[in-house]
């Protein structure tokens, strides 16, 4: 009996422990279900548009370019060295600037008033011709640089021609009104017509290899075109009326200016590299020969040199408020000097590209806004006068 009682007690104990365990497990499970963290719910939430200031839209929407940080001028007087490529024998440089002489002047026609002034010209690569638009006559004049007389006219259009550019081989000439035409220089035959700008094209430039043409104008757009077919390529926005545009000498960048800004883009992608802000209207722009820097002039009186990669000021060659109003800029072929005009003085000055020291002052008419060296660097020409009616050519004596 005693043994049977022990066995029964053991069995009942085991059954009791099993029941307690089951009850405990059930309670724990219920507690976990009640206190578990609910799963996160993902909901698509529309992002409200950022407020933007109202501004005039000059053209239809353009191909967007990734926004870049605005560059703010940081004044400095420490010049950054500019690489000097090998020069051409007889080319104008800082060392020979004082020997420059006037070779002659040409009175241009087809500029009826200041509002329709001539604001563009182009040297042929061999230096034998200068192309200048005739806004009043809707065509382009080709000037023989040896005789400084009209050789012939070309590129007649239905609207005033505002801009011109020779291809690097000299075989083609681009002329811009509202549309752009590319013509064979020898025959005058039309090669391509480029349409897309909605207002006058004020500046044109061929890439160093001649394959691409860049344009800008009053509609605020900057456009790249296939120079052979006329097909549009990349299109970006300057945001203001473009006064001038240029390829970098290495062909990898384009820069354009208008009002108080200069913008630089990468050619291949259209990505904006830098926005260079000024306190007054920009009046001139030039890439250094090695493409690492860009010089700008503005009506605050300053001539600055910027590092293209960083957007910082590398040198201030002429300080703001110096009693001058610089106009137009052009580097010598070796990058040792810069040529620039002035709205206040009837002179064109060559300054040292490192220090800003005036090397020589050449007599010219007032308002020398457009300045260019010939492709071989041996001659220099500038448009001057209220209507851009005077073209003056300088060079080194033989």
MARSE-348670 format. One record per residue (C-alpha): residue number from 1; residue in one letter; x, y, z. Coordinates in nm, 3 decimals, m for minus. Each point is the difference from the previous one (the first is absolute). Last residue first. Layout:
% MARSE-348670
<node i="NUM" aa="A" u="X" v="Y" w="Z"/>
...
This chain:
% MARSE-348670
<node i="398" aa="X" u="5.857" v="9.275" w="m9.023"/>
<node i="397" aa="X" u="m0.162" v="0.227" w="0.258"/>
<node i="396" aa="X" u="m0.219" v="m0.167" w="0.260"/>
<node i="395" aa="X" u="m0.374" v="0.018" w="m0.046"/>
<node i="394" aa="X" u="m0.304" v="0.221" w="0.022"/>
<node i="393" aa="X" u="m0.339" v="0.004" w="m0.177"/>
<node i="392" aa="X" u="m0.281" v="0.250" w="0.062"/>
<node i="391" aa="X" u="m0.364" v="m0.068" w="m0.092"/>
<node i="390" aa="X" u="m0.224" v="0.305" w="0.023"/>
<node i="389" aa="X" u="m0.381" v="m0.012" w="m0.022"/>
<node i="388" aa="X" u="m0.068" v="m0.162" w="0.333"/>
<node i="387" aa="X" u="m0.305" v="0.226" w="0.014"/>
<node i="386" aa="X" u="0.114" v="0.211" w="0.295"/>
<node i="385" aa="X" u="0.364" v="m0.033" w="m0.114"/>
<node i="384" aa="X" u="0.245" v="m0.286" w="0.022"/>
<node i="383" aa="X" u="0.061" v="m0.347" w="m0.137"/>
<node i="382" aa="X" u="0.340" v="m0.149" w="0.078"/>
<node i="381" aa="X" u="0.276" v="m0.186" w="m0.184"/>
<node i="380" aa="X" u="0.330" v="m0.158" w="0.106"/>
<node i="379" aa="X" u="0.266" v="m0.157" w="m0.218"/>
<node i="378" aa="X" u="0.280" v="m0.252" w="0.044"/>
<node i="377" aa="X" u="m0.184" v="m0.247" w="0.221"/>
<node i="376" aa="X" u="m0.010" v="m0.270" w="m0.269"/>
<node i="375" aa="X" u="m0.379" v="m0.026" w="0.029"/>
<node i="374" aa="X" u="m0.043" v="0.377" w="m0.017"/>
<node i="373" aa="X" u="m0.056" v="0.176" w="0.331"/>
<node i="372" aa="X" u="m0.349" v="0.120" w="0.085"/>
<node i="371" aa="X" u="m0.166" v="0.299" w="0.168"/>
<node i="370" aa="X" u="m0.369" v="0.095" w="0.010"/>
<node i="369" aa="X" u="m0.114" v="0.286" w="0.222"/>
<node i="368" aa="X" u="0.232" v="0.282" w="m0.095"/>
<node i="367" aa="X" u="m0.237" v="0.274" w="0.116"/>
<node i="366" aa="X" u="0.199" v="0.308" w="m0.096"/>
<node i="365" aa="X" u="0.216" v="0.012" w="m0.315"/>
<node i="364" aa="X" u="0.353" v="m0.130" w="m0.001"/>
<node i="363" aa="X" u="0.346" v="0.093" w="0.121"/>
<node i="362" aa="X" u="0.202" v="m0.288" w="0.137"/>
<node i="361" aa="X" u="0.118" v="m0.005" w="0.361"/>
<node i="360" aa="X" u="0.299" v="m0.215" w="0.094"/>
<node i="359" aa="X" u="0.121" v="m0.231" w="0.277"/>
<node i="358" aa="X" u="m0.247" v="0.100" w="0.271"/>
<node i="357" aa="X" u="0.083" v="m0.204" w="0.311"/>
<node i="356" aa="X" u="m0.277" v="m0.244" w="0.091"/>
<node i="355" aa="X" u="0.246" v="m0.223" w="0.186"/>
<node i="354" aa="X" u="m0.025" v="m0.344" w="m0.157"/>
<node i="353" aa="X" u="m0.179" v="0.064" w="m0.330"/>
<node i="352" aa="X" u="0.214" v="0.309" w="m0.065"/>
<node i="351" aa="X" u="m0.225" v="0.261" w="m0.157"/>
<node i="350" aa="X" u="m0.063" v="0.098" w="m0.361"/>
<node i="349" aa="X" u="m0.213" v="0.311" w="m0.022"/>
<node i="348" aa="X" u="m0.245" v="0.120" w="m0.266"/>
<node i="347" aa="X" u="m0.053" v="0.373" w="0.007"/>
<node i="346" aa="X" u="m0.277" v="0.253" w="m0.053"/>
<node i="345" aa="X" u="m0.069" v="0.023" w="0.377"/>
<node i="344" aa="X" u="m0.318" v="m0.027" w="0.206"/>
<node i="343" aa="X" u="m0.160" v="m0.313" w="m0.147"/>
<node i="342" aa="X" u="0.330" v="m0.185" w="0.014"/>
<node i="341" aa="X" u="0.163" v="m0.264" w="m0.220"/>
<node i="340" aa="X" u="0.190" v="m0.315" w="0.093"/>
<node i="339" aa="X" u="0.299" v="m0.205" w="m0.110"/>
<node i="338" aa="X" u="0.143" v="m0.258" w="0.239"/>
<node i="337" aa="X" u="0.362" v="m0.106" w="0.024"/>
<node i="336" aa="X" u="0.217" v="m0.305" w="0.074"/>
<node i="335" aa="X" u="m0.248" v="m0.258" w="m0.127"/>
<node i="334" aa="X" u="0.226" v="m0.127" w="m0.281"/>
<node i="333" aa="X" u="m0.254" v="0.076" w="m0.274"/>
<node i="332" aa="X" u="m0.083" v="0.339" w="0.147"/>
<node i="331" aa="X" u="m0.317" v="0.001" w="0.204"/>
<node i="330" aa="X" u="m0.310" v="0.199" w="m0.101"/>
<node i="329" aa="X" u="m0.236" v="0.220" w="0.202"/>
<node i="328" aa="X" u="m0.290" v="0.232" w="m0.077"/>
<node i="327" aa="X" u="m0.091" v="0.317" w="0.185"/>
<node i="326" aa="X" u="0.155" v="0.143" w="0.315"/>
<node i="325" aa="X" u="m0.173" v="0.291" w="0.175"/>
<node i="324" aa="X" u="0.269" v="0.190" w="0.183"/>
<node i="323" aa="X" u="0.024" v="0.230" w="0.302"/>
<node i="322" aa="X" u="0.156" v="m0.270" w="0.214"/>
<node i="321" aa="X" u="m0.329" v="m0.082" w="0.172"/>
<node i="320" aa="X" u="0.059" v="m0.373" w="m0.023"/>
<node i="319" aa="X" u="0.363" v="m0.103" w="m0.007"/>
<node i="318" aa="X" u="0.191" v="m0.091" w="m0.313"/>
<node i="317" aa="X" u="0.196" v="m0.323" w="m0.026"/>
<node i="316" aa="X" u="m0.194" v="m0.172" w="0.278"/>
<node i="315" aa="X" u="0.138" v="m0.352" w="0.015"/>
<node i="314" aa="X" u="m0.106" v="m0.360" w="0.066"/>
<node i="313" aa="X" u="m0.365" v="0.076" w="0.070"/>
<node i="312" aa="X" u="m0.176" v="m0.323" w="0.095"/>
<node i="311" aa="X" u="m0.225" v="m0.205" w="m0.229"/>
<node i="310" aa="X" u="0.176" v="m0.318" w="0.112"/>
<node i="309" aa="X" u="0.079" v="m0.167" w="m0.334"/>
<node i="308" aa="X" u="m0.008" v="0.318" w="m0.210"/>
<node i="307" aa="X" u="0.244" v="0.193" w="0.220"/>
<node i="306" aa="X" u="m0.099" v="0.360" w="m0.061"/>
<node i="305" aa="X" u="0.196" v="0.302" w="m0.127"/>
<node i="304" aa="X" u="m0.150" v="0.340" w="0.074"/>
<node i="303" aa="X" u="m0.010" v="0.336" w="m0.178"/>
<node i="302" aa="X" u="m0.189" v="0.247" w="0.215"/>
<node i="301" aa="X" u="m0.152" v="0.336" w="m0.087"/>
<node i="300" aa="X" u="m0.349" v="m0.062" w="0.141"/>
<node i="299" aa="X" u="m0.095" v="m0.015" w="m0.367"/>
<node i="298" aa="X" u="0.127" v="m0.355" w="m0.030"/>
<node i="297" aa="X" u="0.296" v="m0.185" w="m0.150"/>
<node i="296" aa="X" u="0.057" v="m0.375" w="0.020"/>
<node i="295" aa="X" u="0.301" v="m0.231" w="m0.031"/>
<node i="294" aa="X" u="m0.045" v="m0.378" w="m0.007"/>
<node i="293" aa="X" u="0.247" v="m0.251" w="0.134"/>
<node i="292" aa="X" u="0.105" v="m0.361" w="m0.055"/>
<node i="291" aa="X" u="m0.060" v="m0.001" w="m0.377"/>
<node i="290" aa="X" u="0.377" v="m0.008" w="m0.081"/>
<node i="289" aa="X" u="m0.032" v="0.301" w="m0.231"/>
<node i="288" aa="X" u="m0.190" v="0.199" w="0.266"/>
<node i="287" aa="X" u="m0.371" v="0.028" w="m0.073"/>
<node i="286" aa="X" u="m0.133" v="0.349" w="m0.074"/>
<node i="285" aa="X" u="m0.294" v="0.211" w="0.119"/>
<node i="284" aa="X" u="m0.114" v="0.359" w="m0.042"/>
<node i="283" aa="X" u="m0.271" v="0.247" w="0.099"/>
<node i="282" aa="X" u="m0.158" v="m0.151" w="0.312"/>
<node i="281" aa="X" u="m0.254" v="0.239" w="0.150"/>
<node i="280" aa="X" u="0.062" v="0.085" w="0.364"/>
<node i="279" aa="X" u="0.050" v="m0.179" w="0.335"/>
<node i="278" aa="X" u="0.122" v="m0.318" w="m0.165"/>
<node i="277" aa="X" u="m0.090" v="m0.366" w="0.048"/>
<node i="276" aa="X" u="0.192" v="m0.292" w="m0.151"/>
<node i="275" aa="X" u="m0.222" v="m0.305" w="m0.041"/>
<node i="274" aa="X" u="0.204" v="m0.319" w="m0.024"/>
<node i="273" aa="X" u="0.018" v="m0.351" w="m0.144"/>
<node i="272" aa="X" u="m0.350" v="m0.041" w="m0.142"/>
<node i="271" aa="X" u="m0.048" v="m0.345" w="m0.144"/>
<node i="270" aa="X" u="m0.071" v="m0.005" w="m0.375"/>
<node i="269" aa="X" u="0.138" v="m0.355" w="m0.011"/>
<node i="268" aa="X" u="0.268" v="0.010" w="m0.269"/>
<node i="267" aa="X" u="0.047" v="0.377" w="m0.016"/>
<node i="266" aa="X" u="0.052" v="0.067" w="0.372"/>
<node i="265" aa="X" u="m0.160" v="0.331" w="0.089"/>
<node i="264" aa="X" u="0.123" v="0.344" w="0.113"/>
<node i="263" aa="X" u="m0.227" v="0.289" w="0.095"/>
<node i="262" aa="X" u="0.086" v="0.369" w="0.018"/>
<node i="261" aa="X" u="m0.236" v="0.230" w="0.185"/>
<node i="260" aa="X" u="m0.088" v="0.366" w="0.038"/>
<node i="259" aa="X" u="m0.200" v="0.070" w="m0.322"/>
<node i="258" aa="X" u="0.098" v="m0.271" w="m0.245"/>
<node i="257" aa="X" u="0.290" v="m0.239" w="m0.032"/>
<node i="256" aa="X" u="0.080" v="m0.330" w="m0.165"/>
<node i="255" aa="X" u="0.259" v="m0.271" w="0.056"/>
<node i="254" aa="X" u="0.053" v="m0.331" w="m0.180"/>
<node i="253" aa="X" u="0.216" v="m0.287" w="0.118"/>
<node i="252" aa="X" u="0.196" v="m0.301" w="m0.128"/>
<node i="251" aa="X" u="0.132" v="0.152" w="m0.324"/>
<node i="250" aa="X" u="0.361" v="0.040" w="0.119"/>
<node i="249" aa="X" u="m0.005" v="0.370" w="m0.094"/>
<node i="248" aa="X" u="m0.321" v="0.051" w="0.202"/>
<node i="247" aa="X" u="m0.299" v="0.056" w="m0.224"/>
<node i="246" aa="X" u="m0.158" v="0.344" w="m0.005"/>
<node i="245" aa="X" u="m0.327" v="0.187" w="0.057"/>
<node i="244" aa="X" u="m0.087" v="0.369" w="0.001"/>
<node i="243" aa="X" u="m0.290" v="0.231" w="0.084"/>
<node i="242" aa="X" u="m0.251" v="m0.256" w="0.127"/>
<node i="241" aa="X" u="m0.332" v="0.144" w="0.114"/>
<node i="240" aa="X" u="m0.061" v="m0.135" w="0.347"/>
<node i="239" aa="X" u="m0.064" v="m0.348" w="0.140"/>
<node i="238" aa="X" u="0.314" v="m0.154" w="m0.146"/>
<node i="237" aa="X" u="m0.199" v="m0.312" w="m0.076"/>
<node i="236" aa="X" u="0.129" v="m0.321" w="m0.156"/>
<node i="235" aa="X" u="m0.049" v="m0.189" w="m0.328"/>
<node i="234" aa="X" u="0.202" v="m0.304" w="m0.103"/>
<node i="233" aa="X" u="m0.017" v="m0.118" w="m0.363"/>
<node i="232" aa="X" u="m0.201" v="0.157" w="m0.280"/>
<node i="231" aa="X" u="0.053" v="m0.136" w="m0.353"/>
<node i="230" aa="X" u="0.161" v="0.244" w="m0.243"/>
<node i="229" aa="X" u="0.147" v="m0.287" w="m0.202"/>
<node i="228" aa="X" u="0.368" v="0.093" w="m0.007"/>
<node i="227" aa="X" u="0.023" v="0.243" w="0.290"/>
<node i="226" aa="X" u="m0.189" v="m0.231" w="0.234"/>
<node i="225" aa="X" u="m0.157" v="0.257" w="0.229"/>
<node i="224" aa="X" u="0.049" v="0.115" w="0.360"/>
<node i="223" aa="X" u="m0.244" v="0.251" w="0.146"/>
<node i="222" aa="X" u="0.012" v="0.267" w="0.268"/>
<node i="221" aa="X" u="m0.339" v="0.151" w="0.083"/>
<node i="220" aa="X" u="m0.078" v="0.348" w="0.133"/>
<node i="219" aa="X" u="m0.234" v="0.103" w="m0.284"/>
<node i="218" aa="X" u="0.220" v="0.298" w="m0.087"/>
<node i="217" aa="X" u="0.285" v="m0.214" w="m0.124"/>
<node i="216" aa="X" u="0.217" v="m0.305" w="0.027"/>
<node i="215" aa="X" u="0.167" v="m0.237" w="m0.244"/>
<node i="214" aa="X" u="0.246" v="m0.288" w="m0.001"/>
<node i="213" aa="X" u="0.113" v="m0.186" w="m0.314"/>
<node i="212" aa="X" u="0.143" v="m0.351" w="0.005"/>
<node i="211" aa="X" u="0.226" v="m0.205" w="m0.228"/>
<node i="210" aa="X" u="0.257" v="0.272" w="m0.070"/>
<node i="209" aa="X" u="0.272" v="m0.172" w="0.205"/>
<node i="208" aa="X" u="0.060" v="0.312" w="0.212"/>
<node i="207" aa="X" u="m0.376" v="0.037" w="0.057"/>
<node i="206" aa="X" u="m0.164" v="0.269" w="m0.211"/>
<node i="205" aa="X" u="m0.137" v="0.320" w="0.155"/>
<node i="204" aa="X" u="m0.308" v="0.219" w="m0.031"/>
<node i="203" aa="X" u="m0.133" v="0.312" w="0.173"/>
<node i="202" aa="X" u="m0.305" v="0.227" w="m0.017"/>
<node i="201" aa="X" u="m0.265" v="m0.236" w="m0.138"/>
<node i="200" aa="X" u="m0.317" v="0.206" w="m0.030"/>
<node i="199" aa="X" u="m0.316" v="m0.134" w="0.169"/>
<node i="198" aa="X" u="m0.189" v="m0.330" w="m0.004"/>
<node i="197" aa="X" u="0.305" v="m0.221" w="m0.049"/>
<node i="196" aa="X" u="m0.088" v="m0.340" w="m0.144"/>
<node i="195" aa="X" u="0.104" v="m0.016" w="m0.363"/>
<node i="194" aa="X" u="0.337" v="m0.095" w="m0.147"/>
<node i="193" aa="X" u="0.034" v="0.019" w="m0.379"/>
<node i="192" aa="X" u="0.273" v="m0.205" w="m0.165"/>
<node i="191" aa="X" u="0.253" v="0.006" w="m0.285"/>
<node i="190" aa="X" u="m0.122" v="0.302" w="m0.199"/>
<node i="189" aa="X" u="0.227" v="0.082" w="m0.292"/>
<node i="188" aa="X" u="0.214" v="0.314" w="0.025"/>
<node i="187" aa="X" u="0.247" v="m0.157" w="m0.242"/>
<node i="186" aa="X" u="0.332" v="0.045" w="0.180"/>
<node i="185" aa="X" u="m0.139" v="0.055" w="0.349"/>
<node i="184" aa="X" u="m0.233" v="m0.300" w="0.003"/>
<node i="183" aa="X" u="m0.296" v="0.106" w="0.207"/>
<node i="182" aa="X" u="m0.144" v="m0.071" w="0.346"/>
<node i="181" aa="X" u="m0.325" v="0.179" w="0.075"/>
<node i="180" aa="X" u="m0.138" v="0.080" w="0.342"/>
<node i="179" aa="X" u="m0.360" v="0.105" w="0.060"/>
<node i="178" aa="X" u="m0.110" v="0.306" w="0.193"/>
<node i="177" aa="X" u="0.303" v="0.177" w="m0.152"/>
<node i="176" aa="X" u="0.323" v="m0.195" w="0.014"/>
<node i="175" aa="X" u="0.272" v="m0.061" w="m0.255"/>
<node i="174" aa="X" u="0.227" v="m0.305" w="m0.010"/>
<node i="173" aa="X" u="0.284" v="m0.003" w="m0.252"/>
<node i="172" aa="X" u="0.157" v="m0.312" w="m0.144"/>
<node i="171" aa="X" u="0.333" v="m0.092" w="m0.164"/>
<node i="170" aa="X" u="0.226" v="0.186" w="0.241"/>
<node i="169" aa="X" u="0.139" v="m0.323" w="0.148"/>
<node i="168" aa="X" u="m0.090" v="0.107" w="0.354"/>
<node i="167" aa="X" u="m0.356" v="0.093" w="m0.107"/>
<node i="166" aa="X" u="m0.056" v="0.374" w="m0.027"/>
<node i="165" aa="X" u="m0.251" v="0.175" w="0.228"/>
<node i="164" aa="X" u="m0.259" v="0.275" w="m0.045"/>
<node i="163" aa="X" u="m0.262" v="0.188" w="0.201"/>
<node i="162" aa="X" u="m0.283" v="0.251" w="m0.037"/>
<node i="161" aa="X" u="m0.142" v="m0.047" w="m0.352"/>
<node i="160" aa="X" u="m0.316" v="0.206" w="m0.047"/>
<node i="159" aa="X" u="m0.292" v="m0.209" w="m0.131"/>
<node i="158" aa="X" u="m0.083" v="m0.170" w="m0.330"/>
<node i="157" aa="X" u="0.355" v="m0.122" w="m0.055"/>
<node i="156" aa="X" u="0.296" v="0.065" w="m0.232"/>
<node i="155" aa="X" u="0.298" v="m0.213" w="0.098"/>
<node i="154" aa="X" u="0.277" v="0.161" w="m0.204"/>
<node i="153" aa="X" u="0.148" v="0.333" w="m0.105"/>
<node i="152" aa="X" u="0.319" v="0.069" w="m0.195"/>
<node i="151" aa="X" u="0.364" v="0.112" w="0.038"/>
<node i="150" aa="X" u="m0.073" v="0.325" w="0.183"/>
<node i="149" aa="X" u="0.321" v="0.189" w="0.073"/>
<node i="148" aa="X" u="0.275" v="m0.021" w="0.258"/>
<node i="147" aa="X" u="0.254" v="m0.071" w="m0.277"/>
<node i="146" aa="X" u="0.177" v="m0.281" w="0.186"/>
<node i="145" aa="X" u="m0.294" v="m0.077" w="0.230"/>
<node i="144" aa="X" u="m0.243" v="m0.062" w="m0.287"/>
<node i="143" aa="X" u="m0.338" v="0.061" w="0.163"/>
<node i="142" aa="X" u="m0.290" v="m0.245" w="m0.045"/>
<node i="141" aa="X" u="m0.332" v="0.174" w="0.066"/>
<node i="140" aa="X" u="m0.291" v="m0.203" w="0.138"/>
<node i="139" aa="X" u="m0.369" v="0.041" w="m0.087"/>
<node i="138" aa="X" u="m0.335" v="0.140" w="0.111"/>
<node i="137" aa="X" u="0.081" v="0.348" w="m0.139"/>
<node i="136" aa="X" u="m0.069" v="0.205" w="0.313"/>
<node i="135" aa="X" u="0.159" v="m0.258" w="0.229"/>
<node i="134" aa="X" u="0.324" v="m0.019" w="m0.205"/>
<node i="133" aa="X" u="0.197" v="m0.276" w="0.167"/>
<node i="132" aa="X" u="0.381" v="0.001" w="m0.006"/>
<node i="131" aa="X" u="0.225" v="m0.272" w="m0.141"/>
<node i="130" aa="X" u="0.373" v="0.067" w="0.005"/>
<node i="129" aa="X" u="0.211" v="m0.154" w="m0.272"/>
<node i="128" aa="X" u="0.364" v="m0.092" w="m0.066"/>
<node i="127" aa="X" u="0.084" v="m0.103" w="0.357"/>
<node i="126" aa="X" u="0.046" v="m0.365" w="m0.097"/>
<node i="125" aa="X" u="m0.258" v="m0.112" w="0.257"/>
<node i="124" aa="X" u="m0.256" v="0.256" w="m0.126"/>
<node i="123" aa="X" u="m0.042" v="0.272" w="0.260"/>
<node i="122" aa="X" u="m0.348" v="0.058" w="0.141"/>
<node i="121" aa="X" u="m0.224" v="0.298" w="0.073"/>
<node i="120" aa="X" u="m0.279" v="0.081" w="0.244"/>
<node i="119" aa="X" u="m0.177" v="0.295" w="0.159"/>
<node i="118" aa="X" u="m0.102" v="0.209" w="m0.301"/>
<node i="117" aa="X" u="m0.258" v="0.251" w="0.125"/>
<node i="116" aa="X" u="m0.374" v="m0.039" w="m0.039"/>
<node i="115" aa="X" u="m0.102" v="0.196" w="0.309"/>
<node i="114" aa="X" u="0.291" v="0.239" w="m0.060"/>
<node i="113" aa="X" u="m0.131" v="0.091" w="m0.346"/>
<node i="112" aa="X" u="0.004" v="m0.101" w="m0.368"/>
<node i="111" aa="X" u="0.290" v="m0.248" w="0.011"/>
<node i="110" aa="X" u="0.024" v="m0.127" w="m0.359"/>
<node i="109" aa="X" u="0.337" v="0.137" w="m0.094"/>
<node i="108" aa="X" u="0.342" v="m0.051" w="0.152"/>
<node i="107" aa="X" u="0.279" v="0.258" w="m0.020"/>
<node i="106" aa="X" u="0.328" v="m0.193" w="0.002"/>
<node i="105" aa="X" u="0.315" v="0.114" w="0.178"/>
<node i="104" aa="X" u="0.367" v="m0.078" w="m0.053"/>
<node i="103" aa="X" u="0.318" v="m0.170" w="0.113"/>
<node i="102" aa="X" u="0.033" v="0.170" w="0.339"/>
<node i="101" aa="X" u="0.326" v="m0.083" w="0.171"/>
<node i="100" aa="X" u="0.091" v="m0.244" w="0.278"/>
<node i="99" aa="X" u="0.355" v="0.031" w="0.133"/>
<node i="98" aa="X" u="m0.092" v="0.054" w="0.367"/>
<node i="97" aa="X" u="m0.187" v="m0.329" w="0.010"/>
<node i="96" aa="X" u="0.313" v="m0.199" w="m0.093"/>
<node i="95" aa="X" u="0.084" v="m0.149" w="0.339"/>
<node i="94" aa="X" u="m0.361" v="m0.039" w="0.108"/>
<node i="93" aa="X" u="m0.066" v="m0.192" w="m0.318"/>
<node i="92" aa="X" u="m0.093" v="0.061" w="m0.365"/>
<node i="91" aa="X" u="0.091" v="m0.292" w="m0.226"/>
<node i="90" aa="X" u="0.312" v="0.032" w="m0.218"/>
<node i="89" aa="X" u="0.100" v="m0.362" w="0.042"/>
<node i="88" aa="X" u="m0.295" v="m0.191" w="0.139"/>
<node i="87" aa="X" u="m0.014" v="m0.064" w="0.371"/>
<node i="86" aa="X" u="0.040" v="m0.321" w="0.198"/>
<node i="85" aa="X" u="m0.264" v="m0.018" w="0.266"/>
<node i="84" aa="X" u="0.020" v="0.223" w="0.306"/>
<node i="83" aa="X" u="m0.162" v="m0.140" w="0.311"/>
<node i="82" aa="X" u="m0.165" v="0.274" w="0.201"/>
<node i="81" aa="X" u="0.130" v="0.068" w="0.348"/>
<node i="80" aa="X" u="m0.257" v="0.108" w="0.256"/>
<node i="79" aa="X" u="0.006" v="0.369" w="0.080"/>
<node i="78" aa="X" u="m0.021" v="0.112" w="0.362"/>
<node i="77" aa="X" u="m0.215" v="0.310" w="0.016"/>
<node i="76" aa="X" u="m0.304" v="m0.166" w="0.142"/>
<node i="75" aa="X" u="m0.368" v="0.073" w="0.005"/>
<node i="74" aa="X" u="m0.234" v="m0.292" w="0.071"/>
<node i="73" aa="X" u="m0.268" v="0.000" w="m0.266"/>
<node i="72" aa="X" u="m0.298" v="m0.222" w="0.086"/>
<node i="71" aa="X" u="m0.043" v="m0.322" w="m0.190"/>
<node i="70" aa="X" u="m0.353" v="m0.134" w="m0.006"/>
<node i="69" aa="X" u="m0.025" v="m0.369" w="0.078"/>
<node i="68" aa="X" u="m0.100" v="m0.215" w="m0.293"/>
<node i="67" aa="X" u="m0.341" v="m0.096" w="m0.129"/>
<node i="66" aa="X" u="m0.012" v="m0.303" w="m0.232"/>
<node i="65" aa="X" u="m0.092" v="0.120" w="m0.346"/>
<node i="64" aa="X" u="m0.354" v="m0.022" w="m0.131"/>
<node i="63" aa="X" u="m0.065" v="m0.016" w="m0.376"/>
<node i="62" aa="X" u="m0.180" v="0.320" w="m0.075"/>
<node i="61" aa="X" u="m0.353" v="0.116" w="0.073"/>
<node i="60" aa="X" u="m0.133" v="0.246" w="m0.256"/>
<node i="59" aa="X" u="0.182" v="0.332" w="m0.022"/>
<node i="58" aa="X" u="0.019" v="0.340" w="0.162"/>
<node i="57" aa="X" u="m0.161" v="m0.079" w="0.331"/>
<node i="56" aa="X" u="m0.025" v="0.307" w="0.220"/>
<node i="55" aa="X" u="0.044" v="m0.067" w="0.368"/>
<node i="54" aa="X" u="m0.218" v="m0.080" w="0.297"/>
<node i="53" aa="X" u="0.199" v="m0.121" w="0.296"/>
<node i="52" aa="X" u="m0.023" v="m0.368" w="0.070"/>
<node i="51" aa="X" u="m0.178" v="m0.193" w="0.272"/>
<node i="50" aa="X" u="0.120" v="m0.360" w="0.026"/>
<node i="49" aa="X" u="m0.259" v="m0.249" w="m0.119"/>
<node i="48" aa="X" u="m0.172" v="m0.210" w="0.265"/>
<node i="47" aa="X" u="0.136" v="m0.355" w="0.026"/>
<node i="46" aa="X" u="m0.283" v="m0.248" w="m0.054"/>
<node i="45" aa="X" u="m0.009" v="m0.262" w="0.270"/>
<node i="44" aa="X" u="0.013" v="m0.367" w="m0.097"/>
<node i="43" aa="X" u="m0.095" v="m0.193" w="0.311"/>
<node i="42" aa="X" u="0.211" v="m0.261" w="0.174"/>
<node i="41" aa="X" u="m0.161" v="m0.162" w="0.308"/>
<node i="40" aa="X" u="0.239" v="m0.103" w="0.274"/>
<node i="39" aa="X" u="m0.087" v="m0.337" w="0.164"/>
<node i="38" aa="X" u="m0.173" v="0.021" w="0.339"/>
<node i="37" aa="X" u="0.224" v="m0.047" w="0.304"/>
<node i="36" aa="X" u="m0.116" v="m0.313" w="0.194"/>
<node i="35" aa="X" u="m0.175" v="0.072" w="0.332"/>
<node i="34" aa="X" u="m0.333" v="m0.182" w="m0.048"/>
<node i="33" aa="X" u="0.137" v="m0.299" w="m0.189"/>
<node i="32" aa="X" u="0.283" v="m0.042" w="0.250"/>
<node i="31" aa="X" u="m0.247" v="m0.002" w="0.288"/>
<node i="30" aa="X" u="m0.219" v="m0.269" w="m0.164"/>
<node i="29" aa="X" u="0.299" v="m0.224" w="m0.057"/>
<node i="28" aa="X" u="0.118" v="0.041" w="0.359"/>
<node i="27" aa="X" u="m0.343" v="m0.099" w="0.133"/>
<node i="26" aa="X" u="m0.020" v="m0.311" w="m0.217"/>
<node i="25" aa="X" u="0.347" v="m0.113" w="0.102"/>
<node i="24" aa="X" u="m0.085" v="0.041" w="0.367"/>
<node i="23" aa="X" u="m0.317" v="m0.207" w="m0.035"/>
<node i="22" aa="X" u="0.185" v="m0.279" w="m0.175"/>
<node i="21" aa="X" u="0.270" v="m0.004" w="0.265"/>
<node i="20" aa="X" u="m0.255" v="m0.010" w="0.287"/>
<node i="19" aa="X" u="m0.182" v="m0.295" w="m0.164"/>
<node i="18" aa="X" u="0.322" v="m0.195" w="m0.047"/>
<node i="17" aa="X" u="0.101" v="0.064" w="0.364"/>
<node i="16" aa="X" u="m0.338" v="m0.129" w="0.126"/>
<node i="15" aa="X" u="0.022" v="m0.316" w="m0.214"/>
<node i="14" aa="X" u="0.347" v="m0.073" w="0.141"/>
<node i="13" aa="X" u="m0.116" v="0.052" w="0.357"/>
<node i="12" aa="X" u="m0.311" v="m0.225" w="m0.051"/>
<node i="11" aa="X" u="0.224" v="m0.282" w="m0.129"/>
<node i="10" aa="X" u="0.242" v="0.033" w="0.296"/>
<node i="9" aa="X" u="m0.283" v="m0.003" w="0.256"/>
<node i="8" aa="X" u="m0.152" v="m0.312" w="m0.161"/>
<node i="7" aa="X" u="0.336" v="m0.182" w="0.014"/>
<node i="6" aa="X" u="0.056" v="0.094" w="0.367"/>
<node i="5" aa="X" u="m0.349" v="m0.120" w="0.094"/>
<node i="4" aa="X" u="0.059" v="m0.331" w="m0.173"/>
<node i="3" aa="X" u="0.322" v="m0.050" w="0.197"/>
<node i="2" aa="X" u="m0.177" v="0.059" w="0.333"/>
<node i="1" aa="X" u="m0.270" v="m0.235" w="m0.094"/>
